Amino acid sequence: MTTQSPLWFKSSYSNNGGQCIEVATNLLPAHGVVPVRDSKVPAGSTLNLPAAAFSSFVTGVKNGNFGNV
């Protein structure tokens, strides 16, 4: 059973350096989206990424496509 409320988590690779995002993958099966938010502003806006876009983003991060921004 998939809940309608996002269950947020931060990567275990996060070192609390202040540049982290949180994701809620529990909405993927029912809604086809992965909500993303700034971990420093949990009550702020969320970006609902389609599954394919989120997958491309993760692949880009793993491949180092975004540099040290």
Distance bins in CASP14 RR format, pairs under 12 A and 6 or more apart:
PFRMAT RR
TARGET T0000
AUTHOR 0000-0000-0000
RMODE 2
METHOD distances of the structure
MODEL  1
1 26 0 0 0 0 0 1 0 0 0 0 0
1 29 0 0 0 0 1 0 0 0 0 0 0
1 30 0 0 0 0 1 0 0 0 0 0 0
2 24 0 0 0 0 0 1 0 0 0 0 0
2 25 0 0 0 0 0 1 0 0 0 0 0
2 26 1 0 0 1 0 0 0 0 0 0 0
2 27 1 0 0 1 0 0 0 0 0 0 0
2 28 0 0 0 0 1 0 0 0 0 0 0
2 29 1 0 1 0 0 0 0 0 0 0 0
2 30 1 0 1 0 0 0 0 0 0 0 0
2 31 0 0 0 0 1 0 0 0 0 0 0
2 32 0 0 0 0 0 1 0 0 0 0 0
2 33 0 0 0 0 0 1 0 0 0 0 0
3 24 0 0 0 0 1 0 0 0 0 0 0
3 25 0 0 0 0 0 1 0 0 0 0 0
3 26 1 0 0 1 0 0 0 0 0 0 0
3 27 0 0 0 0 1 0 0 0 0 0 0
3 29 0 0 0 0 0 1 0 0 0 0 0
3 30 0 0 0 0 1 0 0 0 0 0 0
3 31 0 0 0 0 0 1 0 0 0 0 0
4 24 0 0 0 0 0 1 0 0 0 0 0
4 26 0 0 0 0 1 0 0 0 0 0 0
4 27 1 0 0 1 0 0 0 0 0 0 0
4 29 0 0 0 0 0 1 0 0 0 0 0
4 30 1 0 0 1 0 0 0 0 0 0 0
4 31 0 0 0 0 1 0 0 0 0 0 0
4 35 0 0 0 0 0 1 0 0 0 0 0
5 24 0 0 0 0 1 0 0 0 0 0 0
5 26 0 0 0 0 1 0 0 0 0 0 0
5 27 0 0 0 0 1 0 0 0 0 0 0
5 30 0 0 0 0 0 1 0 0 0 0 0
5 31 0 0 0 0 0 1 0 0 0 0 0
5 35 0 0 0 0 0 1 0 0 0 0 0
5 46 0 0 0 0 0 1 0 0 0 0 0
6 22 0 0 0 0 1 0 0 0 0 0 0
6 23 0 0 0 0 1 0 0 0 0 0 0
6 24 1 1 0 0 0 0 0 0 0 0 0
6 25 0 0 0 0 1 0 0 0 0 0 0
6 26 1 0 0 1 0 0 0 0 0 0 0
6 27 1 0 0 1 0 0 0 0 0 0 0
6 28 0 0 0 0 0 1 0 0 0 0 0
6 30 0 0 0 0 0 1 0 0 0 0 0
6 31 0 0 0 0 0 1 0 0 0 0 0
6 33 0 0 0 0 1 0 0 0 0 0 0
6 34 0 0 0 0 1 0 0 0 0 0 0
6 35 1 0 1 0 0 0 0 0 0 0 0
6 36 0 0 0 0 1 0 0 0 0 0 0
6 37 0 0 0 0 1 0 0 0 0 0 0
6 42 0 0 0 0 0 1 0 0 0 0 0
6 46 1 0 0 1 0 0 0 0 0 0 0
6 47 0 0 0 0 0 1 0 0 0 0 0
6 48 0 0 0 0 1 0 0 0 0 0 0
7 22 0 0 0 0 1 0 0 0 0 0 0
7 23 0 0 0 0 1 0 0 0 0 0 0
7 24 1 0 1 0 0 0 0 0 0 0 0
7 25 0 0 0 0 1 0 0 0 0 0 0
7 26 1 0 1 0 0 0 0 0 0 0 0
7 27 0 0 0 0 1 0 0 0 0 0 0
7 28 0 0 0 0 0 1 0 0 0 0 0
7 34 0 0 0 0 0 1 0 0 0 0 0
7 35 0 0 0 0 1 0 0 0 0 0 0
8 20 0 0 0 0 0 1 0 0 0 0 0
8 21 0 0 0 0 1 0 0 0 0 0 0
8 22 1 0 1 0 0 0 0 0 0 0 0
8 23 1 0 0 1 0 0 0 0 0 0 0
8 24 1 0 1 0 0 0 0 0 0 0 0
8 25 0 0 0 0 1 0 0 0 0 0 0
8 26 0 0 0 0 1 0 0 0 0 0 0
8 27 0 0 0 0 0 1 0 0 0 0 0
8 34 0 0 0 0 0 1 0 0 0 0 0
8 35 0 0 0 0 1 0 0 0 0 0 0
8 36 0 0 0 0 1 0 0 0 0 0 0
8 37 1 0 0 1 0 0 0 0 0 0 0
8 38 0 0 0 0 0 1 0 0 0 0 0
8 39 0 0 0 0 1 0 0 0 0 0 0
8 42 1 0 0 1 0 0 0 0 0 0 0
8 43 0 0 0 0 0 1 0 0 0 0 0
8 44 0 0 0 0 0 1 0 0 0 0 0
8 46 0 0 0 0 1 0 0 0 0 0 0
9 20 0 0 0 0 0 1 0 0 0 0 0
9 21 0 0 0 0 0 1 0 0 0 0 0
9 22 1 0 0 1 0 0 0 0 0 0 0
9 23 1 0 0 1 0 0 0 0 0 0 0
9 24 1 0 0 1 0 0 0 0 0 0 0
9 25 1 0 0 1 0 0 0 0 0 0 0
9 26 0 0 0 0 1 0 0 0 0 0 0
9 34 0 0 0 0 0 1 0 0 0 0 0
9 35 0 0 0 0 0 1 0 0 0 0 0
9 36 0 0 0 0 0 1 0 0 0 0 0
9 37 0 0 0 0 0 1 0 0 0 0 0
9 39 0 0 0 0 1 0 0 0 0 0 0
10 16 0 0 0 0 1 0 0 0 0 0 0
10 17 0 0 0 0 0 1 0 0 0 0 0
10 18 0 0 0 0 0 1 0 0 0 0 0
10 19 0 0 0 0 0 1 0 0 0 0 0
10 20 1 0 1 0 0 0 0 0 0 0 0
10 21 1 0 0 1 0 0 0 0 0 0 0
10 22 1 0 1 0 0 0 0 0 0 0 0
10 23 0 0 0 0 1 0 0 0 0 0 0
10 24 0 0 0 0 0 1 0 0 0 0 0
10 36 0 0 0 0 0 1 0 0 0 0 0
10 37 0 0 0 0 0 1 0 0 0 0 0
10 38 0 0 0 0 0 1 0 0 0 0 0
10 39 1 0 1 0 0 0 0 0 0 0 0
10 40 0 0 0 0 0 1 0 0 0 0 0
10 42 0 0 0 0 0 1 0 0 0 0 0
11 17 0 0 0 0 0 1 0 0 0 0 0
11 19 0 0 0 0 0 1 0 0 0 0 0
11 20 1 0 0 1 0 0 0 0 0 0 0
11 21 0 0 0 0 1 0 0 0 0 0 0
11 22 0 0 0 0 1 0 0 0 0 0 0
11 23 0 0 0 0 1 0 0 0 0 0 0
11 25 0 0 0 0 0 1 0 0 0 0 0
11 36 0 0 0 0 0 1 0 0 0 0 0
11 39 0 0 0 0 1 0 0 0 0 0 0
11 58 0 0 0 0 0 1 0 0 0 0 0
11 61 0 0 0 0 1 0 0 0 0 0 0
11 62 0 0 0 0 0 1 0 0 0 0 0
12 20 0 0 0 0 0 1 0 0 0 0 0
13 19 0 0 0 0 0 1 0 0 0 0 0
13 20 0 0 0 0 1 0 0 0 0 0 0
13 21 0 0 0 0 0 1 0 0 0 0 0
13 58 0 0 0 0 0 1 0 0 0 0 0
13 61 0 0 0 0 0 1 0 0 0 0 0
13 62 0 0 0 0 0 1 0 0 0 0 0
14 20 1 0 1 0 0 0 0 0 0 0 0
14 21 0 0 0 0 1 0 0 0 0 0 0
14 22 0 0 0 0 1 0 0 0 0 0 0
14 23 0 0 0 0 0 1 0 0 0 0 0
14 39 1 0 0 1 0 0 0 0 0 0 0
14 40 0 0 0 0 0 1 0 0 0 0 0
16 39 0 0 0 0 1 0 0 0 0 0 0
16 40 0 0 0 0 0 1 0 0 0 0 0
17 39 0 0 0 0 1 0 0 0 0 0 0
17 40 0 0 0 0 1 0 0 0 0 0 0
18 38 0 0 0 0 1 0 0 0 0 0 0
18 39 1 0 0 1 0 0 0 0 0 0 0
18 40 1 0 0 1 0 0 0 0 0 0 0
18 41 0 0 0 0 0 1 0 0 0 0 0
19 38 0 0 0 0 1 0 0 0 0 0 0
19 39 0 0 0 0 1 0 0 0 0 0 0
19 40 0 0 0 0 1 0 0 0 0 0 0
19 66 0 0 0 0 0 1 0 0 0 0 0
19 68 0 0 0 0 0 1 0 0 0 0 0
19 69 0 0 0 0 1 0 0 0 0 0 0
20 36 0 0 0 0 0 1 0 0 0 0 0
20 37 0 0 0 0 0 1 0 0 0 0 0
20 38 1 0 0 1 0 0 0 0 0 0 0
20 39 1 0 1 0 0 0 0 0 0 0 0
20 40 1 0 0 1 0 0 0 0 0 0 0
20 41 0 0 0 0 0 1 0 0 0 0 0
20 42 0 0 0 0 0 1 0 0 0 0 0
21 34 0 0 0 0 0 1 0 0 0 0 0
21 35 0 0 0 0 0 1 0 0 0 0 0
21 36 1 0 1 0 0 0 0 0 0 0 0
21 37 1 0 0 1 0 0 0 0 0 0 0
21 38 1 0 0 1 0 0 0 0 0 0 0
21 39 1 0 0 1 0 0 0 0 0 0 0
21 40 0 0 0 0 1 0 0 0 0 0 0
21 41 0 0 0 0 0 1 0 0 0 0 0
21 42 0 0 0 0 0 1 0 0 0 0 0
21 46 0 0 0 0 0 1 0 0 0 0 0
21 47 0 0 0 0 1 0 0 0 0 0 0
21 49 0 0 0 0 0 1 0 0 0 0 0
21 54 0 0 0 0 0 1 0 0 0 0 0
21 57 0 0 0 0 1 0 0 0 0 0 0
21 58 0 0 0 0 0 1 0 0 0 0 0
21 61 0 0 0 0 0 1 0 0 0 0 0
22 34 0 0 0 0 0 1 0 0 0 0 0
22 35 0 0 0 0 1 0 0 0 0 0 0
22 36 1 0 0 1 0 0 0 0 0 0 0
22 37 1 0 1 0 0 0 0 0 0 0 0
22 38 1 0 0 1 0 0 0 0 0 0 0
22 39 1 0 1 0 0 0 0 0 0 0 0
22 40 0 0 0 0 1 0 0 0 0 0 0
22 41 0 0 0 0 0 1 0 0 0 0 0
22 42 1 0 0 1 0 0 0 0 0 0 0
22 44 0 0 0 0 0 1 0 0 0 0 0
22 46 0 0 0 0 1 0 0 0 0 0 0
22 47 0 0 0 0 0 1 0 0 0 0 0
23 33 0 0 0 0 0 1 0 0 0 0 0
23 34 1 0 1 0 0 0 0 0 0 0 0
23 35 1 0 0 1 0 0 0 0 0 0 0
23 36 1 0 1 0 0 0 0 0 0 0 0
23 37 0 0 0 0 1 0 0 0 0 0 0
23 38 0 0 0 0 0 1 0 0 0 0 0
23 39 0 0 0 0 1 0 0 0 0 0 0
23 46 0 0 0 0 1 0 0 0 0 0 0
23 47 0 0 0 0 1 0 0 0 0 0 0
23 48 0 0 0 0 0 1 0 0 0 0 0
23 49 0 0 0 0 1 0 0 0 0 0 0
23 51 0 0 0 0 0 1 0 0 0 0 0
23 54 1 0 0 1 0 0 0 0 0 0 0
23 55 0 0 0 0 0 1 0 0 0 0 0
23 57 0 0 0 0 1 0 0 0 0 0 0
23 58 0 0 0 0 1 0 0 0 0 0 0
23 61 0 0 0 0 0 1 0 0 0 0 0
24 30 0 0 0 0 0 1 0 0 0 0 0
24 31 0 0 0 0 0 1 0 0 0 0 0
24 32 0 0 0 0 0 1 0 0 0 0 0
24 33 0 0 0 0 1 0 0 0 0 0 0
24 34 1 0 0 1 0 0 0 0 0 0 0
24 35 1 0 1 0 0 0 0 0 0 0 0
24 36 0 0 0 0 1 0 0 0 0 0 0
24 37 0 0 0 0 1 0 0 0 0 0 0
24 42 0 0 0 0 0 1 0 0 0 0 0
24 46 0 0 0 0 1 0 0 0 0 0 0
24 47 0 0 0 0 0 1 0 0 0 0 0
24 48 0 0 0 0 1 0 0 0 0 0 0
24 49 0 0 0 0 0 1 0 0 0 0 0
24 54 0 0 0 0 0 1 0 0 0 0 0
25 31 0 0 0 0 0 1 0 0 0 0 0
25 32 0 0 0 0 0 1 0 0 0 0 0
25 33 0 0 0 0 1 0 0 0 0 0 0
25 34 1 0 1 0 0 0 0 0 0 0 0
25 35 0 0 0 0 1 0 0 0 0 0 0
25 36 0 0 0 0 0 1 0 0 0 0 0
25 49 0 0 0 0 0 1 0 0 0 0 0
25 51 0 0 0 0 1 0 0 0 0 0 0
25 54 0 0 0 0 1 0 0 0 0 0 0
25 55 0 0 0 0 0 1 0 0 0 0 0
25 58 0 0 0 0 0 1 0 0 0 0 0
26 32 0 0 0 0 0 1 0 0 0 0 0
26 33 0 0 0 0 0 1 0 0 0 0 0
26 34 0 0 0 0 1 0 0 0 0 0 0
26 35 0 0 0 0 1 0 0 0 0 0 0
27 33 1 0 1 0 0 0 0 0 0 0 0
27 34 1 0 0 1 0 0 0 0 0 0 0
27 35 1 0 0 1 0 0 0 0 0 0 0
27 36 0 0 0 0 0 1 0 0 0 0 0
27 46 0 0 0 0 0 1 0 0 0 0 0
27 48 0 0 0 0 1 0 0 0 0 0 0
27 49 0 0 0 0 0 1 0 0 0 0 0
27 50 0 0 0 0 0 1 0 0 0 0 0
27 51 0 0 0 0 0 1 0 0 0 0 0
27 54 0 0 0 0 0 1 0 0 0 0 0
28 34 1 0 1 0 0 0 0 0 0 0 0
28 35 0 0 0 0 1 0 0 0 0 0 0
28 48 0 0 0 0 0 1 0 0 0 0 0
28 49 0 0 0 0 1 0 0 0 0 0 0
28 50 0 0 0 0 1 0 0 0 0 0 0
28 51 1 0 1 0 0 0 0 0 0 0 0
28 52 0 0 0 0 0 1 0 0 0 0 0
28 53 0 0 0 0 0 1 0 0 0 0 0
28 54 0 0 0 0 1 0 0 0 0 0 0
28 55 0 0 0 0 0 1 0 0 0 0 0
29 51 0 0 0 0 1 0 0 0 0 0 0
30 51 0 0 0 0 0 1 0 0 0 0 0
31 48 0 0 0 0 1 0 0 0 0 0 0
31 49 0 0 0 0 0 1 0 0 0 0 0
31 50 0 0 0 0 1 0 0 0 0 0 0
31 51 0 0 0 0 1 0 0 0 0 0 0
32 48 0 0 0 0 1 0 0 0 0 0 0
32 49 0 0 0 0 1 0 0 0 0 0 0
32 50 1 0 0 1 0 0 0 0 0 0 0
32 51 1 0 1 0 0 0 0 0 0 0 0
32 52 0 0 0 0 1 0 0 0 0 0 0
32 53 0 0 0 0 0 1 0 0 0 0 0
32 54 0 0 0 0 1 0 0 0 0 0 0
32 55 0 0 0 0 0 1 0 0 0 0 0
33 46 0 0 0 0 1 0 0 0 0 0 0
33 47 0 0 0 0 1 0 0 0 0 0 0
33 48 1 0 1 0 0 0 0 0 0 0 0
33 49 1 0 0 1 0 0 0 0 0 0 0
33 50 1 0 0 1 0 0 0 0 0 0 0
33 51 1 0 0 1 0 0 0 0 0 0 0
33 52 0 0 0 0 0 1 0 0 0 0 0
33 53 0 0 0 0 1 0 0 0 0 0 0
33 54 0 0 0 0 1 0 0 0 0 0 0
33 55 0 0 0 0 0 1 0 0 0 0 0
34 46 0 0 0 0 0 1 0 0 0 0 0
34 47 0 0 0 0 1 0 0 0 0 0 0
34 48 1 0 0 1 0 0 0 0 0 0 0
34 49 1 0 1 0 0 0 0 0 0 0 0
34 50 0 0 0 0 1 0 0 0 0 0 0
34 51 1 0 0 1 0 0 0 0 0 0 0
34 52 0 0 0 0 0 1 0 0 0 0 0
34 53 0 0 0 0 1 0 0 0 0 0 0
34 54 1 0 1 0 0 0 0 0 0 0 0
34 55 0 0 0 0 1 0 0 0 0 0 0
34 56 0 0 0 0 0 1 0 0 0 0 0
34 57 0 0 0 0 1 0 0 0 0 0 0
34 58 0 0 0 0 1 0 0 0 0 0 0
35 42 0 0 0 0 0 1 0 0 0 0 0
35 44 0 0 0 0 0 1 0 0 0 0 0
35 45 0 0 0 0 0 1 0 0 0 0 0
35 46 1 0 1 0 0 0 0 0 0 0 0
35 47 1 0 0 1 0 0 0 0 0 0 0
35 48 1 0 1 0 0 0 0 0 0 0 0
35 49 1 0 0 1 0 0 0 0 0 0 0
35 50 0 0 0 0 0 1 0 0 0 0 0
35 51 0 0 0 0 0 1 0 0 0 0 0
35 54 0 0 0 0 1 0 0 0 0 0 0
36 44 0 0 0 0 0 1 0 0 0 0 0
36 45 0 0 0 0 1 0 0 0 0 0 0
36 46 1 0 0 1 0 0 0 0 0 0 0
36 47 1 0 1 0 0 0 0 0 0 0 0
36 48 1 0 0 1 0 0 0 0 0 0 0
36 49 1 0 1 0 0 0 0 0 0 0 0
36 50 0 0 0 0 0 1 0 0 0 0 0
36 53 0 0 0 0 0 1 0 0 0 0 0
36 54 1 0 0 1 0 0 0 0 0 0 0
36 57 0 0 0 0 1 0 0 0 0 0 0
36 58 0 0 0 0 0 1 0 0 0 0 0
37 43 0 0 0 0 1 0 0 0 0 0 0
37 44 1 0 0 1 0 0 0 0 0 0 0
37 45 1 0 0 1 0 0 0 0 0 0 0
37 46 1 0 1 0 0 0 0 0 0 0 0
37 47 1 0 0 1 0 0 0 0 0 0 0
37 48 0 0 0 0 0 1 0 0 0 0 0
37 49 0 0 0 0 0 1 0 0 0 0 0
38 44 1 0 0 1 0 0 0 0 0 0 0
38 45 0 0 0 0 1 0 0 0 0 0 0
38 46 0 0 0 0 1 0 0 0 0 0 0
38 47 0 0 0 0 1 0 0 0 0 0 0
39 46 0 0 0 0 0 1 0 0 0 0 0
47 53 0 0 0 0 1 0 0 0 0 0 0
47 54 0 0 0 0 1 0 0 0 0 0 0
47 57 0 0 0 0 0 1 0 0 0 0 0
48 54 0 0 0 0 1 0 0 0 0 0 0
49 55 0 0 0 0 1 0 0 0 0 0 0
49 56 0 0 0 0 1 0 0 0 0 0 0
49 57 1 0 0 1 0 0 0 0 0 0 0
49 58 0 0 0 0 0 1 0 0 0 0 0
50 56 0 0 0 0 1 0 0 0 0 0 0
50 57 0 0 0 0 0 1 0 0 0 0 0
51 57 0 0 0 0 0 1 0 0 0 0 0
51 58 0 0 0 0 0 1 0 0 0 0 0
52 58 0 0 0 0 0 1 0 0 0 0 0
52 59 0 0 0 0 0 1 0 0 0 0 0
53 59 0 0 0 0 0 1 0 0 0 0 0
53 60 0 0 0 0 0 1 0 0 0 0 0
54 60 0 0 0 0 0 1 0 0 0 0 0
54 61 0 0 0 0 0 1 0 0 0 0 0
55 61 0 0 0 0 0 1 0 0 0 0 0
55 62 0 0 0 0 0 1 0 0 0 0 0
56 62 0 0 0 0 0 1 0 0 0 0 0
56 63 0 0 0 0 0 1 0 0 0 0 0
56 65 0 0 0 0 1 0 0 0 0 0 0
56 66 0 0 0 0 0 1 0 0 0 0 0
57 63 0 0 0 0 0 1 0 0 0 0 0
57 64 0 0 0 0 0 1 0 0 0 0 0
57 65 0 0 0 0 1 0 0 0 0 0 0
57 66 0 0 0 0 1 0 0 0 0 0 0
58 64 0 0 0 0 0 1 0 0 0 0 0
58 65 0 0 0 0 0 1 0 0 0 0 0
58 66 0 0 0 0 0 1 0 0 0 0 0
59 65 0 0 0 0 1 0 0 0 0 0 0
59 66 0 0 0 0 0 1 0 0 0 0 0
60 66 1 0 0 1 0 0 0 0 0 0 0
60 67 0 0 0 0 1 0 0 0 0 0 0
61 67 0 0 0 0 1 0 0 0 0 0 0
61 68 0 0 0 0 0 1 0 0 0 0 0
61 69 0 0 0 0 0 1 0 0 0 0 0
END
